[in-house]
Amino acid sequence: MWPILLFGLLLVSVAGWILTAYSQIRRIRGLERSHEEIQVEETLVFDFLHGLGEAFSDTIRPNELHRLIVEGATRILDAHGGALYVTDRTGGKLTPVFVSKGCPPLVAVPLDILQQAAATPIALESYLRLHSVTSGEGLIGRLWQTGQSLCLNDLSEVPELAKLRGSAFGTASVMAAALSYGKQDLGVLAVANGPLAPPFSQGDFVVFKSIAEQSAFALYNAIIYSMANEKKRLDHDLEIARDIQRILLPAEAPAINGFQISGLNVPARQVSGDYFDYIQVDDERLGVAIADVSGKGVPASLIMAICRSVLRAEAARNPSPADVLRKVNRQLYPDIKEDMFISMAYLILDHERDGVTLARAGHDAPLLYKRASQSVTPVKSPGMVVGIDSGNVFDRLTADFAVPLERDDCLVLYTDGVTEALNTDGDEFGIDRMIQSLRASATNGSQTIVKRITEDLRNFTGSSPQNDDITLIAIRKT
């Protein structure tokens, strides 16, 4: 009896041991499979992140980055398809920038498009890739509006998707997330499975949210990178514009009997709205012009270039500065915007008669230094700025004005970038300081005058940035 009982107990123990061993083997194999799946998932995620990094190692092509994001998300999550919507330039709509082939619709689709798609699938693909989404419109628009993320395996609360569930284009489960970084709304990323695929799990959702965060970071960096490249291109274009403008401005003053001339232009930006020029009127006369276009930068520089062309055309063989300015005003008036104008001063040096004739169109009054009395006075001839009157008032106000110059007398023309320059305390350089600089340097010639004024100006402003273009012309009677 006892041997049989013992043998039975032995069999039961062996069977229990075998069952336990079998169970442990199954658990080990299950853990091994889970480990392999985790390793595969980690590899996919690493490849995804590596792909995003590679996109920034060279020139970033937005289309390529968008494709990497969507295809990477669908591959990692084993989804049927995905779509990426990004905020358009106006910030008012979401534009589909990449919708993977075979992606179930994630927006409402009109019935006629579904009917066409039954025979021609590309009709649905074209609609999905062209249909923009407004804030609050459907699932995608609501997520963009609220900035949330979700995982849906029950689409009853999403009417536009629920009505397609029984069709060939139906969506069974969706994960979608609003993309934002640095307080900037970037768009929405979504992945979807059709009715034959298993629903997304909470583990899938955790991975998806991580992908969305990395995608938002990549999109934000792409925007910054693109802006930096655009700025680099603009800087290059502005540098070319500056070189062209430098050619338009005189490199040195021409020689003219009886006069010594020196000029300088220092733009506040890459290009200048100030202008100065020397124009050969005829064999005996030389025209000297200075102008300041309202505003700064490219718009002002373009008006300056137009002004130069018109002035040169009208100045040829015309001995009257006032008549030249009247004709310049009539030509420029129709093309100057209402909020823009040009202040100008134009004078003609006549070495045969030792004469100087000035006309002023609202420009800062030139400073006249008289050697005999060592006095400095502004030459306030009448006139109004170019571009604000068609000619009726301008013509009446603008007149020739004779400026008496004797040997060693000086005349200085300038723009308000000199007198209105600010120091670190917010004080202006002003006309009085400029007069002091002129009086201290007038006896040493026109080049010394320009150099002394600019040095005094630089010492006054110190580390304060230059806010306006600076132009100076000094004329000395010899």
C-alpha positions, 0 to 999 in steps of 0.5 A, spaced: 500 500 500 505 504 502 509 503 495 503 505 491 501 511 495 509 513 495 509 512 487 503 516 486 505 522 490 512 522 486 508 522 480 504 528 482 510 531 484 513 530 477 507 532 474 507 539 478 514 540 477 513 539 469 507 544 469 511 549 473 517 548 469 513 549 462 509 555 465 516 558 467 518 557 460 512 560 457 513 566 461 520 566 460 519 566 452 513 571 453 518 576 457 523 574 451 518 576 446 516 583 450 524 584 450 525 583 443 518 588 442 521 593 446 528 593 443 525 593 436 520 599 438 527 602 441 530 601 435 524 604 431 524 610 436 532 611 435 531 611 428 526 616 428 530 621 432 536 620 428 532 621 422 530 628 425 537 630 427 539 628 420 534 633 417 538 638 420 545 636 418 544 639 412 539 644 408 532 643 411 527 641 406 520 642 409 517 637 405 522 632 407 522 633 415 514 633 414 515 626 411 520 623 416 515 625 422 509 622 419 512 616 416 516 615 422 510 615 427 506 610 423 512 605 422 513 606 430 506 605 432 504 600 426 499 604 424 495 604 417 497 612 416 498 618 418 497 626 417 501 632 419 497 639 419 501 645 420 499 652 422 499 657 415 502 663 415 496 667 417 495 663 423 488 662 422 488 655 418 491 648 419 494 646 412 495 639 410 503 638 409 503 631 409 498 625 408 501 618 408 498 614 402 492 609 405 491 614 411 484 613 413 480 620 413 481 624 419 476 630 417 469 630 414 469 628 407 463 630 402 459 625 399 461 626 392 468 626 394 467 619 397 463 617 391 468 619 386 473 615 391 469 609 390 472 608 383 478 613 383 481 613 390 486 618 388 480 623 388 480 622 396 487 623 397 487 629 393 481 632 397 485 630 404 492 633 401 488 640 399 483 641 405 485 646 410 482 646 417 479 652 421 480 652 428 474 648 432 473 644 425 472 637 426 477 633 431 483 636 428 481 643 429 478 642 436 485 639 438 488 645 435 484 650 438 484 646 445 492 644 445 490 637 447 492 630 445 487 624 445 487 616 443 480 614 441 478 607 440 470 609 440 469 614 435 461 615 437 463 622 439 467 624 432 461 624 427 465 626 421 469 619 423 463 615 426 459 616 419 465 613 415 466 607 420 462 602 416 465 604 409 472 602 406 474 609 408 473 608 415 477 609 421 477 605 427 482 608 432 485 615 432 491 618 436 492 625 435 496 631 438 496 638 438 504 640 436 506 646 440 513 649 442 516 655 445 508 658 446 508 657 439 502 653 436 505 649 430 499 644 428 497 637 429 500 630 428 495 624 427 495 617 426 490 612 424 488 605 424 483 602 419 477 597 421 481 591 420 487 593 425 487 592 432 486 598 436 491 603 439 493 601 446 495 606 452 502 604 451 502 606 444 499 613 446 505 614 451 509 613 445 505 617 440 505 623 445 513 622 446 513 622 438 509 628 438 513 632 443 519 631 439 516 633 432 514 639 435 521 641 437 523 639 430 518 643 427 520 649 431 527 648 430 526 648 422 522 655 423 528 658 426 533 655 421 529 657 415 528 664 418 536 664 420 537 662 412 532 667 410 535 673 414 542 671 411 539 671 404 536 678 406 543 680 409 546 678 402 541 682 398 542 688 402 549 688 402 549 688 394 544 693 394 549 697 399 555 696 394 550 698 388 548 705 392 555 706 394 557 706 386 551 711 386 554 716 391 560 720 389 567 717 391 571 723 391 569 731 389 571 733 382 576 739 382 573 746 380 577 752 380 576 757 386 573 751 390 575 746 395 569 740 396 569 734 401 563 730 402 561 724 406 555 719 407 555 714 413 548 710 413 545 708 419 543 701 416 546 697 410 543 702 405 541 709 406 536 714 405 541 720 404 543 722 398 549 727 395 552 728 389 556 733 384 553 734 377 557 737 372 552 742 369 556 745 364 563 747 363 563 753 368 558 750 373 558 745 378 552 742 381 552 740 389 546 736 391 544 733 398 537 730 400 534 726 405 528 721 404 523 720 410 524 714 413 530 709 413 532 702 409 530 699 403 524 704 401 528 710 402 534 708 398 529 706 392 526 713 393 533 716 393 535 712 387 529 715 383 531 722 386 538 722 383 536 720 376 531 725 375 535 730 378 541 729 374 537 729 368 534 736 370 540 739 372 544 738 365 545 745 362 540 748 367 543 754 371 537 755 376 537 751 382 530 753 383 528 751 376 531 744 377 528 743 384 521 745 381 522 740 375 524 734 380 518 735 384 513 735 379 516 728 376 517 725 383 510 727 386 506 722 383 510 716 385 511 718 392 507 715 397 503 720 402 507 718 408 514 720 404 517 726 402 524 728 400 528 734 403 533 737 398 538 743 398 541 744 391 546 749 389 550 751 383 558 753 383 560 758 378 567 758 378 567 764 372 563 768 376 565 766 383 558 765 385 554 760 389 546 760 387 542 756 392 535 753 392 532 749 398 527 744 398 525 744 406 532 741 407 536 743 414 539 750 413 546 750 410 551 753 415 555 759 412 562 761 415 565 768 414 573 768 415 573 775 416 568 775 422 569 768 424 562 768 424 557 762 423 550 763 420 544 758 417 542 760 410 535 760 411 532 761 403 525 759 402 522 752 400 518 746 402 520 739 401 519 735 395 513 730 394 507 733 398 505 738 393 504 737 386 507 744 384 502 750 385 505 751 392 512 748 391 513 753 385 512 759 389 516 758 395 522 755 391 527 760 389 534 762 387 538 765 393 545 768 392 550 766 397 556 771 398 562 767 398 569 770 399 576 767 400 576 762 405 569 762 407 566 756 408 559 753 406 557 746 410 551 742 408 548 736 412 542 732 414 539 731 420 542 725 422 548 730 424 544 734 429 539 729 431 544 724 433 543 722 441 548 720 446 547 715 452 544 721 456 539 722 450 541 729 449 542 731 441 548 733 438 545 739 436 546 745 431 550 749 436 556 743 437 556 743 430 557 750 429 563 750 434 566 744 430 565 748 424 569 754 427 574 750 430 576 747 423 574 752 418 581 755 416 584 748 415 580 746 409 574 742 407 576 735 408 578 737 415 571 740 416 568 734 415 573 730 419 572 734 425 565 734 425 565 727 424 570 726 430 566 730 435 560 727 433 563 720 434 566 722 441 559 725 443 555 719 441 560 714 444 557 707 445 550 710 442 547 706 436 547 711 430 539 711 429 539 716 422 543 716 416 549 722 416 551 726 410 556 732 410 558 736 405 563 742 406 565 747 400 571 752 401 572 758 397 579 758 395 
